[in-house]
């Protein structure tokens, strides 16, 4: 019995790169959510987004792999999700991942995890990403506290239209969110009626910006916003023009 055909524009081939412990935790939750039992290097997720069927193929790649293997995995990827643990010290390999993706013009986004850890430092992690040449980091989420005080994540695009209410809900965490929202708007010039998500996707696809997400886990479910961002901002195989890419439907 054949599988249902998926429009190539609805496919996302994503290479997930980071410390093995961090990427494995994320993949484990995805397997559990989508009831995958087979263990392999690739995870295929079929889901609905905007009323349309989509397919995400996630391939896990350790940032500790040999440099040649790591560079090849990134070079032939349609897109990359770089996982950064906010509690980990600055890792040269994390910077290498972003530099290689920039060298080969591979669209990417960053997911910051571990914000509930006592040693978590959101600002330091952002500085590490920003210090890498190439695309400008664009913060879409900010943490509501870190370490033992971590209460979850503020989605800037969702919260800003309800700024007065959000300021009451998030209290002392709101000024940081407003600061990053102003930077976000400044980085995405356009007409007032333009859709912000479209602006982000276009700039991400050409490698101008790197959207920054924060995982709200374990305070709340981190998978829906993560998967939504992959589908919203990262390219389909048809958007990718590098000759190494093979369309595999």
ChimeraX commands (.cxc) that place a marker at each C-alpha (Angstrom):
marker #1 position 0.00,0.00,0.00 radius 0.5
marker #1 position 1.64,3.23,-1.16 radius 0.5
marker #1 position 2.04,6.29,0.98 radius 0.5
marker #1 position 0.14,9.46,0.25 radius 0.5
marker #1 position 1.97,11.87,-2.05 radius 0.5
marker #1 position 3.27,15.04,-0.39 radius 0.5
marker #1 position 3.66,18.31,-2.28 radius 0.5
marker #1 position 7.43,18.97,-2.41 radius 0.5
marker #1 position 6.76,22.52,-1.19 radius 0.5
marker #1 position 5.38,20.97,2.01 radius 0.5
marker #1 position 8.55,18.98,2.75 radius 0.5
marker #1 position 11.28,20.13,5.11 radius 0.5
marker #1 position 14.58,18.22,5.21 radius 0.5
marker #1 position 16.31,19.35,8.38 radius 0.5
marker #1 position 19.67,18.42,9.90 radius 0.5
marker #1 position 19.58,18.75,13.68 radius 0.5
marker #1 position 23.06,19.56,15.02 radius 0.5
marker #1 position 24.29,19.93,18.58 radius 0.5
marker #1 position 25.70,18.07,21.55 radius 0.5
marker #1 position 24.38,14.51,21.36 radius 0.5
marker #1 position 22.74,14.66,24.80 radius 0.5
marker #1 position 20.76,17.77,23.81 radius 0.5
marker #1 position 19.66,16.61,20.36 radius 0.5
marker #1 position 18.80,13.11,21.64 radius 0.5
marker #1 position 16.45,14.49,24.30 radius 0.5
marker #1 position 14.60,16.45,21.65 radius 0.5
marker #1 position 14.43,13.52,19.23 radius 0.5
marker #1 position 13.23,11.22,22.02 radius 0.5
marker #1 position 10.28,13.54,22.76 radius 0.5
marker #1 position 9.45,13.74,19.06 radius 0.5
marker #1 position 9.50,9.94,18.71 radius 0.5
marker #1 position 7.22,9.61,21.73 radius 0.5
marker #1 position 4.80,12.27,20.45 radius 0.5
marker #1 position 4.55,10.76,16.98 radius 0.5
marker #1 position 4.69,7.15,18.24 radius 0.5
marker #1 position 7.83,6.21,16.36 radius 0.5
marker #1 position 9.41,2.99,17.59 radius 0.5
marker #1 position 12.11,2.40,14.97 radius 0.5
marker #1 position 15.48,3.88,15.85 radius 0.5
marker #1 position 17.40,5.33,12.91 radius 0.5
marker #1 position 19.38,8.42,12.02 radius 0.5
marker #1 position 16.32,9.95,10.34 radius 0.5
marker #1 position 12.92,10.74,11.83 radius 0.5
marker #1 position 9.99,11.41,9.46 radius 0.5
marker #1 position 7.04,13.36,10.85 radius 0.5
marker #1 position 3.77,13.80,8.97 radius 0.5
marker #1 position 1.63,16.59,10.36 radius 0.5
marker #1 position -0.90,19.23,9.39 radius 0.5
marker #1 position -0.01,22.90,9.25 radius 0.5
marker #1 position -2.42,25.57,8.04 radius 0.5
marker #1 position -4.85,22.85,7.01 radius 0.5
marker #1 position -2.29,21.24,4.67 radius 0.5
marker #1 position -0.32,18.02,5.08 radius 0.5
marker #1 position 3.42,18.53,5.66 radius 0.5
marker #1 position 6.37,16.22,6.10 radius 0.5
marker #1 position 9.45,16.97,8.18 radius 0.5
marker #1 position 12.51,14.75,7.83 radius 0.5
marker #1 position 14.88,15.25,10.75 radius 0.5
marker #1 position 18.41,13.88,10.62 radius 0.5
marker #1 position 20.44,14.00,13.83 radius 0.5
marker #1 position 24.12,14.95,13.56 radius 0.5
marker #1 position 26.44,15.29,16.55 radius 0.5
marker #1 position 28.51,18.46,16.64 radius 0.5
marker #1 position 31.32,16.21,17.96 radius 0.5
marker #1 position 31.54,14.33,14.66 radius 0.5
marker #1 position 34.83,14.66,12.72 radius 0.5
marker #1 position 35.04,18.09,11.11 radius 0.5
marker #1 position 34.99,16.67,7.57 radius 0.5
marker #1 position 31.84,14.61,8.29 radius 0.5
marker #1 position 30.18,17.53,10.05 radius 0.5
marker #1 position 30.91,19.90,7.20 radius 0.5
marker #1 position 29.59,17.44,4.62 radius 0.5
marker #1 position 26.38,16.86,6.60 radius 0.5
marker #1 position 25.72,20.58,6.79 radius 0.5
marker #1 position 26.79,21.34,3.20 radius 0.5
marker #1 position 24.28,18.91,1.70 radius 0.5
marker #1 position 21.46,19.79,4.12 radius 0.5
marker #1 position 18.41,21.73,2.96 radius 0.5
marker #1 position 18.44,23.48,6.34 radius 0.5
marker #1 position 19.98,23.21,9.80 radius 0.5
marker #1 position 18.64,23.52,13.33 radius 0.5
marker #1 position 21.52,24.28,15.69 radius 0.5
marker #1 position 20.72,23.27,19.28 radius 0.5
marker #1 position 22.47,25.36,21.96 radius 0.5
marker #1 position 22.32,24.49,25.65 radius 0.5
marker #1 position 22.12,27.71,27.67 radius 0.5
marker #1 position 23.86,26.05,30.61 radius 0.5
marker #1 position 26.85,24.78,28.64 radius 0.5
marker #1 position 30.11,26.71,28.31 radius 0.5
marker #1 position 30.89,28.26,24.94 radius 0.5
marker #1 position 31.67,25.40,22.57 radius 0.5
marker #1 position 33.90,25.91,19.56 radius 0.5
marker #1 position 31.98,23.22,17.68 radius 0.5
marker #1 position 28.72,25.19,18.06 radius 0.5
marker #1 position 30.39,28.14,16.39 radius 0.5
marker #1 position 31.77,25.82,13.70 radius 0.5
marker #1 position 28.25,24.60,12.86 radius 0.5
marker #1 position 27.02,28.14,12.24 radius 0.5
marker #1 position 30.12,29.13,10.28 radius 0.5
marker #1 position 29.92,26.10,7.99 radius 0.5
marker #1 position 26.20,26.73,7.40 radius 0.5
marker #1 position 26.99,30.34,6.56 radius 0.5
marker #1 position 29.84,29.37,4.21 radius 0.5
marker #1 position 27.50,27.13,2.23 radius 0.5
marker #1 position 24.47,29.45,2.51 radius 0.5
marker #1 position 22.38,26.83,4.32 radius 0.5
marker #1 position 19.27,28.25,5.99 radius 0.5
marker #1 position 19.26,27.68,9.72 radius 0.5
marker #1 position 17.57,28.47,12.98 radius 0.5
marker #1 position 18.81,28.08,16.55 radius 0.5
marker #1 position 17.01,26.40,19.43 radius 0.5
marker #1 position 18.17,27.33,22.93 radius 0.5
marker #1 position 17.52,24.60,25.52 radius 0.5
marker #1 position 18.44,24.03,29.17 radius 0.5
marker #1 position 17.04,27.36,30.37 radius 0.5
marker #1 position 15.82,25.73,33.59 radius 0.5
marker #1 position 19.35,24.68,34.56 radius 0.5
marker #1 position 20.96,26.67,37.44 radius 0.5
marker #1 position 23.88,27.63,35.18 radius 0.5
marker #1 position 21.69,28.81,32.27 radius 0.5
marker #1 position 22.73,32.13,30.71 radius 0.5
marker #1 position 20.50,33.32,27.87 radius 0.5
marker #1 position 22.55,36.46,27.14 radius 0.5
marker #1 position 25.83,34.54,26.91 radius 0.5
marker #1 position 24.27,32.05,24.48 radius 0.5
marker #1 position 22.98,34.88,22.29 radius 0.5
marker #1 position 26.41,36.50,22.30 radius 0.5
marker #1 position 27.97,33.22,21.15 radius 0.5
marker #1 position 25.55,33.03,18.22 radius 0.5
marker #1 position 25.96,36.73,17.38 radius 0.5
marker #1 position 29.76,36.45,17.45 radius 0.5
marker #1 position 29.67,34.03,14.53 radius 0.5
marker #1 position 30.09,35.83,11.25 radius 0.5
marker #1 position 27.31,35.86,8.71 radius 0.5
marker #1 position 23.59,35.91,9.42 radius 0.5
marker #1 position 22.13,38.18,12.08 radius 0.5
marker #1 position 20.45,36.40,15.03 radius 0.5
marker #1 position 16.77,37.34,15.27 radius 0.5
marker #1 position 15.25,36.61,18.69 radius 0.5
marker #1 position 11.68,35.30,18.41 radius 0.5
marker #1 position 11.43,33.94,21.97 radius 0.5
marker #1 position 12.79,35.19,25.28 radius 0.5
marker #1 position 12.86,33.25,28.55 radius 0.5
marker #1 position 10.64,34.19,31.48 radius 0.5
marker #1 position 13.47,33.81,33.97 radius 0.5
marker #1 position 16.27,31.25,33.94 radius 0.5
marker #1 position 17.51,28.54,36.27 radius 0.5
marker #1 position 15.23,27.74,39.24 radius 0.5
marker #1 position 13.20,30.88,38.38 radius 0.5
marker #1 position 12.46,29.68,34.83 radius 0.5
marker #1 position 8.72,29.98,34.13 radius 0.5
marker #1 position 8.61,29.32,30.40 radius 0.5
marker #1 position 9.06,31.29,27.19 radius 0.5
marker #1 position 7.62,34.52,25.80 radius 0.5
marker #1 position 6.71,34.27,22.10 radius 0.5
marker #1 position 7.38,37.82,20.92 radius 0.5
marker #1 position 5.19,37.74,17.82 radius 0.5
marker #1 position 2.24,36.31,19.74 radius 0.5
marker #1 position 2.62,38.47,22.86 radius 0.5
marker #1 position 3.34,41.91,21.39 radius 0.5
marker #1 position -0.21,42.57,19.99 radius 0.5
marker #1 position -1.42,42.06,23.59 radius 0.5
marker #1 position 1.37,44.10,25.12 radius 0.5
marker #1 position -0.62,45.57,28.03 radius 0.5
marker #1 position -1.90,42.16,29.10 radius 0.5
marker #1 position 1.49,40.54,28.49 radius 0.5
marker #1 position 3.20,43.15,30.66 radius 0.5
marker #1 position 0.92,42.19,33.54 radius 0.5
marker #1 position 1.38,38.46,32.99 radius 0.5
marker #1 position 5.15,38.46,32.57 radius 0.5
marker #1 position 5.95,41.32,34.96 radius 0.5
marker #1 position 9.74,41.75,35.35 radius 0.5
marker #1 position 10.42,39.56,32.31 radius 0.5
marker #1 position 8.53,41.85,29.91 radius 0.5
marker #1 position 11.18,44.61,29.47 radius 0.5
marker #1 position 13.64,42.07,28.00 radius 0.5
marker #1 position 10.92,40.82,25.64 radius 0.5
marker #1 position 10.10,44.36,24.52 radius 0.5
marker #1 position 13.79,45.10,23.91 radius 0.5
marker #1 position 14.14,42.09,21.62 radius 0.5
marker #1 position 10.82,42.81,19.89 radius 0.5
marker #1 position 12.03,46.31,18.97 radius 0.5
marker #1 position 15.23,44.77,17.57 radius 0.5
marker #1 position 13.14,42.26,15.62 radius 0.5
marker #1 position 11.02,44.99,14.01 radius 0.5
marker #1 position 14.13,47.04,13.18 radius 0.5
marker #1 position 15.73,44.04,11.48 radius 0.5
marker #1 position 12.66,43.39,9.30 radius 0.5
marker #1 position 11.77,46.65,7.53 radius 0.5
marker #1 position 8.62,46.56,5.48 radius 0.5
marker #1 position 5.14,47.99,5.09 radius 0.5
marker #1 position 2.84,47.91,8.14 radius 0.5
marker #1 position 0.48,45.45,6.47 radius 0.5
marker #1 position 3.21,42.94,5.59 radius 0.5
marker #1 position 3.06,39.58,7.34 radius 0.5
marker #1 position 5.95,39.31,9.80 radius 0.5
marker #1 position 6.24,35.54,9.39 radius 0.5
marker #1 position 6.69,35.95,5.63 radius 0.5
marker #1 position 9.43,38.53,6.13 radius 0.5
marker #1 position 11.23,36.20,8.53 radius 0.5
marker #1 position 10.99,33.24,6.15 radius 0.5
marker #1 position 12.31,35.17,3.16 radius 0.5
marker #1 position 15.30,36.52,5.10 radius 0.5
marker #1 position 16.00,33.11,6.70 radius 0.5
marker #1 position 15.87,31.31,3.37 radius 0.5
marker #1 position 18.55,33.52,1.84 radius 0.5
marker #1 position 20.74,33.33,4.95 radius 0.5
marker #1 position 20.41,36.94,6.13 radius 0.5
marker #1 position 19.02,36.07,9.55 radius 0.5
marker #1 position 18.94,33.19,12.01 radius 0.5
marker #1 position 15.68,32.93,13.99 radius 0.5
marker #1 position 16.32,32.21,17.69 radius 0.5
marker #1 position 13.83,29.99,19.51 radius 0.5
marker #1 position 13.78,29.08,23.21 radius 0.5
marker #1 position 12.52,25.74,24.45 radius 0.5
marker #1 position 9.93,26.11,27.26 radius 0.5
marker #1 position 10.57,22.50,28.35 radius 0.5
marker #1 position 10.03,21.33,31.11 radius 0.5
marker #1 position 7.58,24.11,32.04 radius 0.5
marker #1 position 5.39,23.43,28.99 radius 0.5
marker #1 position 5.32,21.56,25.69 radius 0.5
marker #1 position 8.17,22.71,23.45 radius 0.5
marker #1 position 7.33,20.67,20.35 radius 0.5
marker #1 position 4.47,22.63,18.65 radius 0.5
marker #1 position 6.34,25.98,18.45 radius 0.5
marker #1 position 9.51,24.19,17.34 radius 0.5
marker #1 position 7.77,22.32,14.52 radius 0.5
marker #1 position 5.77,25.40,13.52 radius 0.5
marker #1 position 9.00,27.38,13.15 radius 0.5
marker #1 position 10.53,24.68,10.93 radius 0.5
marker #1 position 7.51,24.76,8.64 radius 0.5
marker #1 position 7.15,28.56,8.67 radius 0.5
marker #1 position 10.74,29.62,8.13 radius 0.5
marker #1 position 12.92,26.85,6.70 radius 0.5
marker #1 position 12.97,26.08,2.95 radius 0.5
marker #1 position 11.43,23.22,1.05 radius 0.5
marker #1 position 13.67,21.18,-1.29 radius 0.5
marker #1 position 12.35,23.26,-4.20 radius 0.5
marker #1 position 13.63,26.43,-2.54 radius 0.5
marker #1 position 17.17,25.07,-2.33 radius 0.5
marker #1 position 19.38,25.75,-5.33 radius 0.5
marker #1 position 22.64,24.04,-4.38 radius 0.5
marker #1 position 23.63,21.30,-6.87 radius 0.5
marker #1 position 24.45,18.78,-4.10 radius 0.5
marker #1 position 20.81,18.57,-3.02 radius 0.5
marker #1 position 18.85,15.59,-4.25 radius 0.5
marker #1 position 15.06,15.67,-4.19 radius 0.5
marker #1 position 13.97,12.50,-2.43 radius 0.5
marker #1 position 10.24,12.04,-2.34 radius 0.5
marker link #1:1,2 radius 0.2
marker link #1:2,3 radius 0.2
marker link #1:3,4 radius 0.2
marker link #1:4,5 radius 0.2
marker link #1:5,6 radius 0.2
marker link #1:6,7 radius 0.2
marker link #1:7,8 radius 0.2
marker link #1:8,9 radius 0.2
marker link #1:9,10 radius 0.2
marker link #1:10,11 radius 0.2
marker link #1:11,12 radius 0.2
marker link #1:12,13 radius 0.2
marker link #1:13,14 radius 0.2
marker link #1:14,15 radius 0.2
marker link #1:15,16 radius 0.2
marker link #1:16,17 radius 0.2
marker link #1:17,18 radius 0.2
marker link #1:18,19 radius 0.2
marker link #1:19,20 radius 0.2
marker link #1:20,21 radius 0.2
marker link #1:21,22 radius 0.2
marker link #1:22,23 radius 0.2
marker link #1:23,24 radius 0.2
marker link #1:24,25 radius 0.2
marker link #1:25,26 radius 0.2
marker link #1:26,27 radius 0.2
marker link #1:27,28 radius 0.2
marker link #1:28,29 radius 0.2
marker link #1:29,30 radius 0.2
marker link #1:30,31 radius 0.2
marker link #1:31,32 radius 0.2
marker link #1:32,33 radius 0.2
marker link #1:33,34 radius 0.2
marker link #1:34,35 radius 0.2
marker link #1:35,36 radius 0.2
marker link #1:36,37 radius 0.2
marker link #1:37,38 radius 0.2
marker link #1:38,39 radius 0.2
marker link #1:39,40 radius 0.2
marker link #1:40,41 radius 0.2
marker link #1:41,42 radius 0.2
marker link #1:42,43 radius 0.2
marker link #1:43,44 radius 0.2
marker link #1:44,45 radius 0.2
marker link #1:45,46 radius 0.2
marker link #1:46,47 radius 0.2
marker link #1:47,48 radius 0.2
marker link #1:48,49 radius 0.2
marker link #1:49,50 radius 0.2
marker link #1:50,51 radius 0.2
marker link #1:51,52 radius 0.2
marker link #1:52,53 radius 0.2
marker link #1:53,54 radius 0.2
marker link #1:54,55 radius 0.2
marker link #1:55,56 radius 0.2
marker link #1:56,57 radius 0.2
marker link #1:57,58 radius 0.2
marker link #1:58,59 radius 0.2
marker link #1:59,60 radius 0.2
marker link #1:60,61 radius 0.2
marker link #1:61,62 radius 0.2
marker link #1:62,63 radius 0.2
marker link #1:63,64 radius 0.2
marker link #1:64,65 radius 0.2
marker link #1:65,66 radius 0.2
marker link #1:66,67 radius 0.2
marker link #1:67,68 radius 0.2
marker link #1:68,69 radius 0.2
marker link #1:69,70 radius 0.2
marker link #1:70,71 radius 0.2
marker link #1:71,72 radius 0.2
marker link #1:72,73 radius 0.2
marker link #1:73,74 radius 0.2
marker link #1:74,75 radius 0.2
marker link #1:75,76 radius 0.2
marker link #1:76,77 radius 0.2
marker link #1:77,78 radius 0.2
marker link #1:78,79 radius 0.2
marker link #1:79,80 radius 0.2
marker link #1:80,81 radius 0.2
marker link #1:81,82 radius 0.2
marker link #1:82,83 radius 0.2
marker link #1:83,84 radius 0.2
marker link #1:84,85 radius 0.2
marker link #1:85,86 radius 0.2
marker link #1:86,87 radius 0.2
marker link #1:87,88 radius 0.2
marker link #1:88,89 radius 0.2
marker link #1:89,90 radius 0.2
marker link #1:90,91 radius 0.2
marker link #1:91,92 radius 0.2
marker link #1:92,93 radius 0.2
marker link #1:93,94 radius 0.2
marker link #1:94,95 radius 0.2
marker link #1:95,96 radius 0.2
marker link #1:96,97 radius 0.2
marker link #1:97,98 radius 0.2
marker link #1:98,99 radius 0.2
marker link #1:99,100 radius 0.2
marker link #1:100,101 radius 0.2
marker link #1:101,102 radius 0.2
marker link #1:102,103 radius 0.2
marker link #1:103,104 radius 0.2
marker link #1:104,105 radius 0.2
marker link #1:105,106 radius 0.2
marker link #1:106,107 radius 0.2
marker link #1:107,108 radius 0.2
marker link #1:108,109 radius 0.2
marker link #1:109,110 radius 0.2
marker link #1:110,111 radius 0.2
marker link #1:111,112 radius 0.2
marker link #1:112,113 radius 0.2
marker link #1:113,114 radius 0.2
marker link #1:114,115 radius 0.2
marker link #1:115,116 radius 0.2
marker link #1:116,117 radius 0.2
marker link #1:117,118 radius 0.2
marker link #1:118,119 radius 0.2
marker link #1:119,120 radius 0.2
marker link #1:120,121 radius 0.2
marker link #1:121,122 radius 0.2
marker link #1:122,123 radius 0.2
marker link #1:123,124 radius 0.2
marker link #1:124,125 radius 0.2
marker link #1:125,126 radius 0.2
marker link #1:126,127 radius 0.2
marker link #1:127,128 radius 0.2
marker link #1:128,129 radius 0.2
marker link #1:129,130 radius 0.2
marker link #1:130,131 radius 0.2
marker link #1:131,132 radius 0.2
marker link #1:132,133 radius 0.2
marker link #1:133,134 radius 0.2
marker link #1:134,135 radius 0.2
marker link #1:135,136 radius 0.2
marker link #1:136,137 radius 0.2
marker link #1:137,138 radius 0.2
marker link #1:138,139 radius 0.2
marker link #1:139,140 radius 0.2
marker link #1:140,141 radius 0.2
marker link #1:141,142 radius 0.2
marker link #1:142,143 radius 0.2
marker link #1:143,144 radius 0.2
marker link #1:144,145 radius 0.2
marker link #1:145,146 radius 0.2
marker link #1:146,147 radius 0.2
marker link #1:147,148 radius 0.2
marker link #1:148,149 radius 0.2
marker link #1:149,150 radius 0.2
marker link #1:150,151 radius 0.2
marker link #1:151,152 radius 0.2
marker link #1:152,153 radius 0.2
marker link #1:153,154 radius 0.2
marker link #1:154,155 radius 0.2
marker link #1:155,156 radius 0.2
marker link #1:156,157 radius 0.2
marker link #1:157,158 radius 0.2
marker link #1:158,159 radius 0.2
marker link #1:159,160 radius 0.2
marker link #1:160,161 radius 0.2
marker link #1:161,162 radius 0.2
marker link #1:162,163 radius 0.2
marker link #1:163,164 radius 0.2
marker link #1:164,165 radius 0.2
marker link #1:165,166 radius 0.2
marker link #1:166,167 radius 0.2
marker link #1:167,168 radius 0.2
marker link #1:168,169 radius 0.2
marker link #1:169,170 radius 0.2
marker link #1:170,171 radius 0.2
marker link #1:171,172 radius 0.2
marker link #1:172,173 radius 0.2
marker link #1:173,174 radius 0.2
marker link #1:174,175 radius 0.2
marker link #1:175,176 radius 0.2
marker link #1:176,177 radius 0.2
marker link #1:177,178 radius 0.2
marker link #1:178,179 radius 0.2
marker link #1:179,180 radius 0.2
marker link #1:180,181 radius 0.2
marker link #1:181,182 radius 0.2
marker link #1:182,183 radius 0.2
marker link #1:183,184 radius 0.2
marker link #1:184,185 radius 0.2
marker link #1:185,186 radius 0.2
marker link #1:186,187 radius 0.2
marker link #1:187,188 radius 0.2
marker link #1:188,189 radius 0.2
marker link #1:189,190 radius 0.2
marker link #1:190,191 radius 0.2
marker link #1:191,192 radius 0.2
marker link #1:192,193 radius 0.2
marker link #1:193,194 radius 0.2
marker link #1:194,195 radius 0.2
marker link #1:195,196 radius 0.2
marker link #1:196,197 radius 0.2
marker link #1:197,198 radius 0.2
marker link #1:198,199 radius 0.2
marker link #1:199,200 radius 0.2
marker link #1:200,201 radius 0.2
marker link #1:201,202 radius 0.2
marker link #1:202,203 radius 0.2
marker link #1:203,204 radius 0.2
marker link #1:204,205 radius 0.2
marker link #1:205,206 radius 0.2
marker link #1:206,207 radius 0.2
marker link #1:207,208 radius 0.2
marker link #1:208,209 radius 0.2
marker link #1:209,210 radius 0.2
marker link #1:210,211 radius 0.2
marker link #1:211,212 radius 0.2
marker link #1:212,213 radius 0.2
marker link #1:213,214 radius 0.2
marker link #1:214,215 radius 0.2
marker link #1:215,216 radius 0.2
marker link #1:216,217 radius 0.2
marker link #1:217,218 radius 0.2
marker link #1:218,219 radius 0.2
marker link #1:219,220 radius 0.2
marker link #1:220,221 radius 0.2
marker link #1:221,222 radius 0.2
marker link #1:222,223 radius 0.2
marker link #1:223,224 radius 0.2
marker link #1:224,225 radius 0.2
marker link #1:225,226 radius 0.2
marker link #1:226,227 radius 0.2
marker link #1:227,228 radius 0.2
marker link #1:228,229 radius 0.2
marker link #1:229,230 radius 0.2
marker link #1:230,231 radius 0.2
marker link #1:231,232 radius 0.2
marker link #1:232,233 radius 0.2
marker link #1:233,234 radius 0.2
marker link #1:234,235 radius 0.2
marker link #1:235,236 radius 0.2
marker link #1:236,237 radius 0.2
marker link #1:237,238 radius 0.2
marker link #1:238,239 radius 0.2
marker link #1:239,240 radius 0.2
marker link #1:240,241 radius 0.2
marker link #1:241,242 radius 0.2
marker link #1:242,243 radius 0.2
marker link #1:243,244 radius 0.2
marker link #1:244,245 radius 0.2
marker link #1:245,246 radius 0.2
marker link #1:246,247 radius 0.2
marker link #1:247,248 radius 0.2
marker link #1:248,249 radius 0.2
view
